[in-house]
Amino acid sequence: MDYYRYLDMIWKLSNWYFSKDALPYWCIFVLDCLIVLGADVLVYALNNGTLSFLQNFVQLTGAFCFYLLFYVVSFRMFHTYSGVIRYSSFIDLQRMGFAMITGLLMIIGVRYLLNEDCWLMAVGMKDIGIAALLAVLMMWSVRVFVKYLYDSTFNRRRGKRVFIYGVKAGGVGLAKSIRNQVDSRYVVSGFVSDRQDMQGRFLMGKRVYSNDEHLVEKMEDFGVHTLLVSPLKNEAIRNNPEMVERLIKAGIRIYMISAAQEWDGKSDLDHRQLKEVDIEDLLPRDKIEIDLKAVEELLTGKSILITGAAGSIGSEMVRQIAKFTPQKLILIDQAETPLHDVRLMMARKRPDIEAETIVSDICMKERMEEIFGIYRPDYVFHAAAYKHVPMMENNPGESVRNNVEGTRIIADLAVKYRAKKFVMVSTDKAVNPTNVMGCSKRICEIYVQSLDKAEKDGKVEGVTQFVTTRFGNVLGSNGSVIPLFKEQIKQGGPITVTHPDIIRFFMLIPEACKLVLEAGTMGNGGEIFVFDMGKPVKIVDLARRMIQLSGAKNVEIKFTGLRDGEKLYEEVLNEEETTKPTFHPKIKIAQVREYDYADVCRQVDELVASSVEEDDMEIVKRMKEMVPEFKSKHSVYEVLDK
């Protein structure tokens, strides 16, 4: 009974102490002084006998107090009492040790100057040395005990129990960050490892558990409902859908560093960088590395023009290119508000770079020529395009005028004003197109490729190298299914999926733009670069995963049928194309049919004229004549394929 009463008293005392901001610094100072005096008395009594101590009590007490003054000076020098005991670290213990050593050295120096018969010499040097060692051990013990008590009572009660996935530098870094954080919101209860040799071992006092089908049970035994993922394990968890599925079904929340962030593996980790995962963070994909040095050498100090600079791809291109410190950025978009946001971003983050933000339509030839004449860009990144498939099915004339004619205007001006390179952002929907948007982008590819060949053949005077980059859906872009699904979940459903078997390739916007930069700068002209988009994702599985991650209940999935021009899966090559390897494992060159520039110009002229003068059916008919592999699906234009 007394035992439990004693434990209850400690519990109440610790909660009282830890509920305060901190003890006043003078309390810590007094405590340290009492520990030193107590150590002096104990050591002297043990070495010389209690009777000797009592007989010389006044003299010895005076000597102990005199020697204490030197320790007090050392405490002041090393600020040993200015910290909060509950947050003591190794550095604090180190300072305490140095303070005691310094005080002891000062005492030795003073005793060297004293006579042997001085009353201060009544205490032997051996006693003083042993007492100093005992005192520092006691002060260390107090600090360690208080910290342990805080971690095991008050902080443990406030913090959320977590497991950490990863036992190397990343996992250990997260655990240290949590332990060193004042009022951390987490308490580490265990580690998770894929390595057989680590399972069952202890790391920082916590057991390492196997990453198997029993992991969820182990976490539930500890009351753990949160998994922190080491940055070094991001790729491993993305490519382990079974593990993710088990965790999500059990209601375990997963926290990891955002996919857009990177950790260099050397700098200190802060667990506050972690955020609860979005679906983008968990889609399987490989990490993409590019030759930043080569890109930097080409873009640094150059004048660079970006069309569609306010869009999902264009704005990320702005951010990434700005890292290479170009001389000037010319940013064109017809969307005023998003472009204004880009302008503010550049002013805030890169005020050292001259950035011209121009609100204009790329189809305004005279205005575009004026811009090229003034700024004479060295590199042109062409990302402007209408991209929404259903919208373009209903507006084929606008698709031709903006995508095709706009691309031709910018490409021709790049040649006229001798830009070094023109990089066009295309899409996987240009391969065996089934919709107007995809066909319009394929015509853009044909035009710039034939123009590059005409330059090389001497039919067109110019030095510009034309490069096309072709990839699939980018996560989080405007019009992407992920923002749509998030909004539908927020509203309670249903989530609308067009078909249960529809699949898509996905890539992060920053990763896609990295590949655009490397392909664009390293290409020699005339290439259509195809990006390895990784594993395809079934859209219905994506929807289910997002519902599970959200924690929402009773959200249904409704199948609405394929939209106009939509196909079940996208391709990056058509049936007649093959690929060649390049300087990057994620980038291939599509070997496509070549077109005569003069024939392409004639067909584009006719198509653009048709977009103004003729009806939608006639416009699409001309597009199909130019791109024979364009076969409409779920569209009114299917009659043209019969």
C-alpha positions in Angstrom: 0.0 0.0 0.0 2.8 2.4 0.9 4.5 1.5 -2.4 1.5 2.6 -4.4 1.0 5.8 -2.3 4.7 6.6 -3.0 4.2 6.1 -6.8 1.1 8.3 -6.7 3.0 11.0 -4.9 5.7 10.9 -7.6 3.1 11.1 -10.3 1.4 14.1 -8.8 4.7 15.9 -8.2 5.9 15.3 -11.7 2.6 16.5 -13.2 2.7 19.6 -11.0 6.3 20.3 -12.0 5.8 19.7 -15.7 2.6 21.7 -15.8 4.7 24.8 -15.0 6.8 26.7 -17.5 10.0 25.8 -15.7 11.6 26.2 -12.3 13.3 29.6 -11.8 17.0 29.4 -12.7 18.0 30.2 -9.1 16.3 27.0 -7.9 18.5 25.0 -10.3 21.6 27.0 -9.1 20.7 26.2 -5.4 20.1 22.6 -6.2 23.6 22.3 -7.9 25.2 24.0 -4.9 23.6 21.7 -2.4 24.7 18.7 -4.5 28.3 19.9 -4.4 28.2 20.5 -0.6 26.4 17.1 -0.1 29.1 15.3 -2.1 31.9 17.0 -0.1 30.3 16.0 3.2 29.6 12.4 2.1 33.1 11.8 0.7 34.8 13.3 3.8 32.7 11.3 6.2 33.3 8.1 4.3 37.1 8.6 4.1 37.7 10.2 7.5 34.8 9.0 9.6 31.6 10.7 10.8 33.1 11.5 14.2 36.0 13.4 12.6 33.5 15.4 10.5 31.4 16.3 13.6 34.4 17.3 15.6 35.6 19.7 12.9 32.1 20.7 11.7 32.6 24.5 11.7 36.1 24.4 10.1 35.1 21.9 7.5 31.8 23.7 6.6 33.7 26.9 6.1 36.3 25.1 3.8 33.5 23.4 1.8 31.7 26.8 1.4 34.9 28.5 0.3 35.7 25.8 -2.3 32.1 26.0 -3.5 32.7 29.6 -4.6 35.0 28.4 -7.4 32.4 26.0 -8.6 29.9 28.8 -8.5 32.2 30.9 -10.7 32.4 27.9 -13.1 28.6 27.4 -13.2 28.4 31.1 -14.2 31.0 30.7 -16.9 29.3 27.7 -18.5 25.7 28.7 -17.8 24.9 25.4 -16.3 21.8 26.6 -14.5 20.2 28.7 -17.3 18.7 25.7 -19.1 15.4 23.9 -18.5 16.2 20.5 -16.8 13.4 18.6 -18.5 15.0 19.5 -21.9 18.5 18.6 -21.0 20.7 17.2 -23.8 24.2 15.8 -24.1 25.5 19.4 -24.6 24.1 20.4 -21.2 25.8 17.4 -19.5 29.0 18.2 -21.2 28.8 21.8 -20.0 28.3 20.6 -16.4 31.4 18.3 -16.7 33.5 21.2 -18.0 32.3 23.5 -15.2 33.2 21.0 -12.5 36.7 20.4 -14.0 37.3 24.1 -14.3 36.2 24.7 -10.7 38.5 21.8 -9.5 41.5 23.3 -11.4 40.9 26.7 -9.8 40.8 25.0 -6.3 44.1 23.2 -7.1 45.6 26.5 -8.1 44.5 28.2 -4.9 45.7 25.3 -2.7 49.1 25.5 -4.3 49.4 29.1 -2.9 48.2 28.2 0.6 50.4 27.2 3.5 50.1 23.6 4.8 48.8 24.8 8.2 46.0 26.9 6.7 42.6 25.8 8.0 41.4 25.4 4.3 43.9 22.5 4.0 42.0 20.5 6.5 40.2 18.9 3.6 42.5 16.7 1.6 42.9 17.0 -2.2 41.9 13.4 -2.6 38.6 14.1 -0.9 38.0 17.2 -3.0 38.7 15.3 -6.3 36.4 12.4 -5.4 33.7 14.8 -4.2 33.9 16.7 -7.5 33.5 13.4 -9.5 30.6 12.3 -7.3 28.9 15.8 -7.6 29.0 15.8 -11.4 27.6 12.2 -11.5 24.8 13.3 -9.2 24.0 16.4 -11.2 24.0 14.4 -14.4 21.7 11.8 -12.7 19.2 14.5 -11.6 19.0 15.9 -15.1 18.6 12.5 -16.8 16.0 11.4 -14.2 14.0 14.6 -14.7 14.1 14.3 -18.4 13.1 10.6 -18.2 10.3 11.4 -15.9 9.1 14.1 -18.3 9.2 11.8 -21.3 7.5 8.9 -19.5 4.7 10.9 -17.8 3.7 14.4 -19.0 5.2 14.4 -22.5 4.1 10.8 -23.1 0.6 11.7 -22.1 0.5 14.7 -24.5 2.5 13.2 -27.4 1.1 10.9 -30.1 2.7 7.5 -30.1 4.4 6.8 -33.4 6.4 4.1 -35.2 9.2 5.2 -37.6 9.7 3.4 -40.9 13.5 3.3 -41.5 16.5 2.5 -39.3 19.3 4.3 -41.1 20.2 8.0 -41.0 16.7 9.1 -41.9 14.8 7.1 -39.3 17.4 7.9 -36.5 17.3 11.6 -37.6 13.5 11.7 -37.2 13.7 10.1 -33.7 16.4 12.5 -32.6 14.4 15.4 -33.9 11.4 14.2 -31.9 13.4 13.7 -28.7 15.1 17.1 -28.9 12.0 19.0 -29.7 10.5 21.1 -26.9 6.9 19.9 -26.3 7.1 17.4 -29.3 3.7 16.2 -30.5 5.1 12.7 -31.0 6.5 9.9 -28.8 8.6 7.2 -30.6 7.3 3.7 -29.6 9.2 1.6 -32.1 11.0 1.3 -35.5 10.0 -0.6 -38.6 12.6 -2.2 -40.9 12.7 -4.3 -44.1 16.1 -5.7 -43.1 16.2 -9.1 -41.5 19.3 -8.4 -39.5 17.7 -5.4 -37.7 14.5 -7.0 -36.7 14.2 -7.6 -33.0 17.1 -5.3 -32.2 16.8 -2.1 -30.2 17.5 1.4 -31.6 17.6 4.4 -29.2 16.0 2.1 -26.6 13.1 1.1 -28.9 12.5 -2.2 -30.6 12.8 -2.6 -34.3 9.8 -4.5 -35.8 9.5 -6.5 -39.0 7.7 -4.9 -42.0 5.3 -7.8 -42.5 1.6 -8.7 -42.3 1.8 -8.5 -38.5 3.0 -4.9 -38.4 -0.4 -3.4 -37.9 -1.1 -5.7 -35.0 2.2 -4.7 -33.3 1.3 -1.0 -33.8 -2.2 -1.5 -32.3 -0.7 -3.3 -29.3 1.1 -0.1 -28.5 -1.9 2.1 -29.3 0.0 3.5 -32.3 -2.0 5.0 -35.1 0.7 7.0 -36.9 3.7 5.9 -39.0 6.4 8.4 -39.8 8.4 7.6 -42.9 12.1 8.2 -43.2 12.9 10.2 -46.4 15.2 7.4 -47.4 12.1 5.1 -47.3 9.8 7.2 -49.5 10.4 5.2 -52.6 10.1 1.9 -50.7 6.7 2.7 -49.3 5.4 4.0 -52.7 6.4 0.8 -54.3 4.8 -1.4 -51.6 1.0 -1.0 -52.2 0.3 -4.0 -50.0 1.9 -2.3 -47.0 0.1 1.0 -47.8 -3.2 -0.9 -48.1 -2.8 -2.6 -44.7 -2.0 0.6 -43.0 -4.8 2.6 -44.5 -7.4 -0.1 -43.8 -6.3 -0.2 -40.2 -6.8 3.6 -40.0 -3.1 4.3 -39.5 -2.1 7.7 -40.7 1.1 8.0 -42.8 3.4 11.0 -42.5 6.3 11.7 -44.9 8.2 14.5 -46.5 6.3 16.0 -49.4 7.2 14.5 -52.8 8.2 18.0 -54.0 10.8 18.2 -51.2 14.1 16.4 -51.1 16.5 15.5 -48.3 20.2 15.5 -49.1 20.9 12.7 -46.6 23.3 14.9 -44.6 21.6 17.9 -43.1 19.6 17.7 -39.9 16.1 16.3 -40.2 13.1 18.1 -38.6 10.1 15.9 -38.0 7.9 19.0 -38.5 8.8 18.8 -42.2 6.6 15.7 -42.4 3.0 16.0 -43.4 0.1 13.6 -43.7 0.3 11.9 -47.1 -1.7 12.9 -50.1 -2.4 10.4 -52.8 0.3 12.0 -54.9 2.9 10.9 -52.3 1.9 7.3 -52.5 1.6 6.6 -56.2 4.4 4.2 -57.3 7.2 5.8 -59.2 11.0 6.0 -59.3 13.0 8.9 -58.2 14.2 11.1 -61.2 17.7 12.5 -61.3 18.9 14.9 -64.0 22.2 16.3 -65.0 21.7 19.7 -63.3 25.3 20.8 -64.1 24.7 20.4 -67.8 21.4 22.2 -67.7 22.9 25.0 -65.6 25.7 25.6 -68.1 23.2 26.1 -70.9 20.6 28.3 -69.2 22.7 30.5 -66.8 22.9 34.0 -68.1 20.5 33.4 -71.0 17.3 35.0 -72.1 14.5 32.5 -71.8 10.9 32.8 -73.0 8.1 30.6 -71.6 4.6 30.5 -73.1 1.8 29.3 -70.9 3.9 30.5 -68.0 0.9 30.7 -65.6 -0.2 27.1 -66.1 0.6 24.0 -64.1 3.6 23.1 -66.2 4.7 26.6 -67.2 4.8 28.0 -63.7 6.9 25.0 -62.5 9.2 25.6 -65.4 9.6 29.2 -64.2 10.5 28.0 -60.7 13.0 25.4 -61.9 14.7 27.6 -64.6 15.0 30.5 -62.1 17.3 28.2 -60.0 19.9 28.4 -62.8 19.9 32.3 -62.7 19.0 33.2 -66.3 19.7 36.7 -67.4 16.1 37.3 -68.2 12.7 35.5 -68.1 10.0 36.5 -70.6 6.7 35.0 -69.3 3.7 34.9 -71.5 0.1 33.9 -70.7 -3.4 35.1 -71.4 -4.6 34.2 -67.9 -4.1 37.5 -66.0 -4.6 36.4 -62.4 -2.4 33.3 -62.4 0.3 35.2 -64.2 0.1 37.9 -61.6 0.7 35.2 -59.0 3.8 34.1 -60.9 5.0 37.7 -61.0 4.6 38.0 -57.2 6.4 34.7 -56.7 9.4 35.8 -58.7 9.5 39.2 -57.0 9.4 37.5 -53.6 11.8 34.6 -54.2 14.1 35.7 -57.1 14.2 39.5 -57.1 17.7 39.2 -58.7 16.2 37.9 -61.9 14.6 40.3 -64.4 11.2 38.7 -65.2 8.9 40.2 -67.7 5.3 39.1 -67.2 3.3 39.7 -70.4 -0.5 39.1 -70.7 -1.1 38.2 -74.3 -2.5 35.6 -76.6 0.2 33.6 -78.5 -2.1 33.7 -81.6 -1.6 37.5 -81.8 1.2 37.3 -84.4 2.1 41.1 -84.4 2.3 41.2 -80.6 4.4 38.0 -80.5 6.8 39.4 -83.1 7.1 42.6 -81.1 8.1 40.6 -78.0 10.6 38.5 -79.9 12.1 41.6 -81.5 12.6 43.3 -78.1 13.9 40.4 -76.0 15.4 38.0 -78.6 15.3 34.9 -76.4 18.0 32.3 -76.5 15.7 29.5 -75.4 11.9 29.1 -75.9 9.8 26.7 -73.8 6.4 26.4 -75.4 3.8 25.1 -72.8 0.8 27.2 -73.9 -2.1 25.0 -75.1 -5.7 24.3 -74.7 -5.7 20.8 -73.0 -9.2 19.8 -71.8 -10.4 17.0 -73.9 -14.2 17.5 -73.7 -13.9 21.2 -74.2 -11.8 20.8 -77.4 -14.3 18.2 -78.7 -16.9 20.9 -78.6 -14.5 23.7 -79.9 -12.3 22.2 -82.6 -11.8 25.6 -84.2 -10.3 27.0 -81.1 -8.1 24.0 -80.6 -6.7 24.6 -84.1 -6.3 28.3 -83.7 -4.6 28.2 -80.3 -2.7 24.9 -80.3 -1.7 24.6 -84.0 -1.6 28.2 -85.2 -0.2 29.5 -81.9 2.6 26.9 -82.0 3.4 27.8 -85.6 3.6 31.5 -84.8 6.0 30.9 -81.9 8.1 28.4 -83.8 8.5 30.6 -86.8 9.5 33.6 -84.7 12.1 31.4 -82.9 13.7 30.7 -86.3 13.4 34.4 -87.4 15.0 35.7 -84.3 17.6 32.9 -84.1 16.7 31.3 -80.8 19.1 28.5 -80.0 16.4 26.0 -79.0 12.6 25.6 -79.1 11.2 23.1 -76.6 7.6 22.1 -77.1 5.6 20.4 -74.3 3.3 17.7 -75.9 1.2 14.9 -74.5 0.6 11.2 -74.7 -2.8 12.0 -76.1 -1.0 12.9 -79.4 -0.3 9.2 -79.9 -3.0 7.5 -81.9 -5.3 10.4 -81.0 -8.9 9.7 -80.2 -9.9 13.3 -79.6 -9.5 16.7 -81.1 -7.1 18.0 -78.4 -4.7 15.0 -78.9 -4.8 15.4 -82.7 -4.1 19.2 -82.4 -1.0 18.4 -80.4 0.1 15.8 -82.9 -0.1 18.4 -85.6 2.0 20.7 -83.5 4.6 17.9 -83.2 4.6 17.3 -87.0 5.0 21.0 -87.7 8.0 21.7 -85.4 9.7 18.4 -86.5 9.3 19.2 -90.2 10.6 22.7 -89.6 13.7 21.4 -87.8 14.3 19.1 -90.8 13.8 21.9 -93.3 16.5 23.9 -91.4 18.9 21.0 -91.5 18.2 20.4 -95.2 18.8 24.1 -96.0 15.2 24.8 -97.1 14.7 27.2 -94.3 17.4 29.6 -93.0 17.8 29.3 -89.3 19.8 27.9 -86.4 17.0 26.9 -84.0 16.9 23.3 -82.8 13.3 22.0 -82.3 12.7 19.5 -79.6 9.4 17.9 -78.5 8.8 16.4 -75.1 5.8 14.0 -74.7 4.5 12.7 -71.4 1.2 11.9 -69.7 -0.9 13.2 -66.8 0.8 15.3 -64.2 -0.4 15.1 -60.6 -2.2 18.1 -59.2 -2.4 20.0 -62.5 -5.4 22.0 -63.4 -8.1 19.6 -64.6 -6.4 16.6 -63.0 -8.7 14.0 -61.5 -7.1 14.2 -58.1 -8.3 17.8 -57.3 -11.7 16.8 -58.6 -11.9 13.7 -56.4 -10.8 15.7 -53.4 -13.6 18.1 -53.9 -16.1 15.3 -54.4 -15.0 13.6 -51.2 -15.2 16.9 -49.3 -18.8 17.2 -50.5 -19.6 13.6 -49.4 -19.5 12.0 -52.8 -20.1 10.4 -55.0 -16.8 10.2 -56.8 -17.4 10.1 -60.5 -15.2 7.7 -62.6 -15.9 7.3 -66.3 -15.1 3.6 -66.5 -14.1 0.8 -64.1 -11.2 -0.2 -66.4 -9.7 3.2 -67.3 -6.0 3.6 -66.5 -3.6 6.5 -66.7 0.1 7.2 -66.2 0.9 9.9 -63.6 4.0 12.0 -62.9 4.7 14.8 -60.5 4.8 18.2 -62.1 8.4 18.9 -60.8 9.6 15.6 -62.1 8.0 16.1 -65.5 9.6 19.6 -65.7 13.0 18.2 -64.8 12.8 15.8 -67.7 11.6 18.6 -70.0 14.6 20.7 -69.0 17.1 17.9 -69.5 15.6 16.6 -72.8 15.2 20.2 -74.1 18.7 21.3 -73.3 20.5 18.1 -74.3 18.5 17.4 -77.5 20.1 18.2 -80.9 16.8 19.0 -82.7 14.2 17.0 -84.5 13.6 14.6 -81.6 10.4 13.7 -80.0 11.4 12.7 -76.4 9.2 10.2 -74.7 9.2 10.0 -70.9 9.0 6.8 -68.9 5.9 7.4 -66.9 6.3 4.4 -64.6 3.5 2.1 -63.8 -0.1 2.8 -64.9 -2.7 3.5 -62.3 -6.2 2.3 -62.4 -8.4 5.3 -61.8 -11.0 3.4 -59.7 -8.2 2.2 -57.4 -7.0 5.8 -57.1 -10.5 6.9 -56.1 -10.8 4.1 -53.5 -7.4 5.0 -52.0 -8.3 8.6 -51.8 -11.5 7.8 -49.9 -9.5 5.6 -47.5 -6.9 8.3 -46.9 -9.5 10.9 -46.3 -11.1 8.9 -43.5 -14.5 9.7 -45.1 -17.3 7.2 -44.7 -20.0 6.1 -47.1 -18.5 7.8 -50.1 -19.7 6.0 -53.2 -18.0 5.6 -56.6 -20.2 6.3 -59.6 -19.3 5.2 -63.1 -20.5 7.8 -65.6 -19.3 6.4 -68.9 -16.4 7.5 -71.1 -16.5 11.1 -72.1 -16.3 12.4 -75.7 -12.9 11.5 -77.1 -11.7 9.6 -74.1 -9.9 6.3 -74.3 -9.4 3.6 -71.6 -5.6 4.0 -71.7 -3.0 6.4 -73.0 0.0 5.5 -75.1 3.3 7.3 -75.6 4.1 5.7 -78.9 1.8 4.8 -81.8 1.9 1.4 -83.4 4.4 2.3 -86.1 6.9 4.0 -83.7 9.8 2.5 -81.9 12.2 4.2 -79.5 16.0 4.7 -79.1 17.8 5.1 -75.8 19.2 8.5 -74.7 21.5 10.1 -72.2 18.8 9.5 -69.5 17.2 6.1 -68.5 13.8 7.8 -68.2 13.9 9.5 -71.6 13.6 7.7 -74.9 13.5 9.1 -78.5 10.5 8.2 -80.6 11.4 7.2 -84.1 8.4 8.7 -86.0 7.5 9.2 -89.6 9.0 12.3 -91.2 7.0 14.9 -93.0 7.9 17.4 -95.8 7.8 20.9 -94.5 6.2 22.4 -97.6 3.3 19.9 -97.5 2.9 20.5 -93.7 2.7 24.3 -94.2 0.1 23.9 -96.9 -2.0 21.6 -94.8 -1.7 23.8 -91.7 -2.7 26.8 -93.8 -5.8 25.0 -95.0 -6.6 23.8 -91.5 -6.3 27.2 -90.0 -8.5 28.7 -92.7 -11.0 26.0 -92.1 -11.1 26.8 -88.4 -12.4 30.2 -89.3 -14.6 29.5 -92.2 -16.0 26.0 -91.8 -18.1 24.1 -89.4 -16.8 21.7 -86.7 -17.3 18.5 -88.7 -15.3 19.9 -91.7 -12.5 21.1 -89.4 -12.2 17.7 -87.8 -12.3 16.0 -91.2 -9.3 18.1 -92.3 -7.5 17.1 -89.0 -8.1 13.4 -89.8 -6.7 13.9 -93.3 -3.5 15.3 -91.8 -3.3 12.7 -89.0 -4.7 9.5 -90.5 -4.3 7.6 -87.1 -6.8 10.0 -85.5 -9.8 7.8 -84.8 -12.5 9.4 -82.7 -14.0 7.6 -79.8 -17.3 8.3 -78.0 -17.6 11.4 -80.2 -19.9 12.8 -82.8 -16.9 12.7 -85.2 -16.9 8.9 -85.3 -19.0 9.1 -88.5 -15.9 10.5 -90.2 -14.0 7.3 -89.6 -16.5 5.1 -91.5 
